[in-house]
Amino acid sequence: MLGLSPAPVETVGGSFACANCGERVPAEVDGTQHRNHCPKCLWSVHLDHRPGDRAACCGGPMEPVAVWVRKGDEWAIIHRCRECGEFSSNRIAGDDNEMLLLSLAARPLARPPFPIERV
């Protein structure tokens, strides 16, 4: 399980090891220009202020907390940094775990902020 201090992002030939689950992640894949998350667990590391700029100095683990639909019906993952609390959004990639994406989308329905009996 993820600790408070993630392993440094290790790059090898354009790929990196996920700091959360250890999966080897290819840097280039259909559906995204700036890969910033693991396709297996969807976790990320706080590296960017804007996609691809690698300007953030936090380096904290970023938990996938939600998905949203951008213009053109394009899905994106919302991550929250466990260190500084900053949120970021990045489009999904062609090899992302579809079941995890759907579970993020269903989370508000599965855990409503009020007792369901009131509905």
Residue, then its C-alpha position, 0 to 999 in steps of 0.5 A: m500500500l502507498g506510504l506518505s513518501p512515494a518512491p522517486v519516479e524512475t524513468v527507463g527508456g521513456s517508461f517509469a515505475c508506478a510509485n504506488c503499485g510498481e507497475r512498469v508504465p510506458a510513457e507513450v500510449d494512445g489517448t494521451q500526450h503526457r502520461n502522468h498516471c499508472p494504467k493499472c491503479l490510476w495513481s500519479v505523482h505530483l510532478d506537473h503544474r500543467p500537463g507535461d511541464r514537470a514544474a511541480c516540486c512537491g513530488g507527493p503521491m496523487e490519488p485518483v478521486a474522480v473522473w469528469v467529462r471534458k469537451g467532446d465527451e473526453w474523460a479525464i481523471i481528477h487526482r488529489c495530492r496526498e502531500c499538498g492537497e492540490f488537484s489536477s486533471n489529466r485525460i485518460a489513456g487507451d490502456d487505463n483500467e476500465m473497471l477502476l475508471l467506472s468505479l470512480a465514476a460510480r463513487p458519488l452514487a455509491r456513497p451519497p452525502f445524505p441518508i438514502e432513506r430520505v430520497 
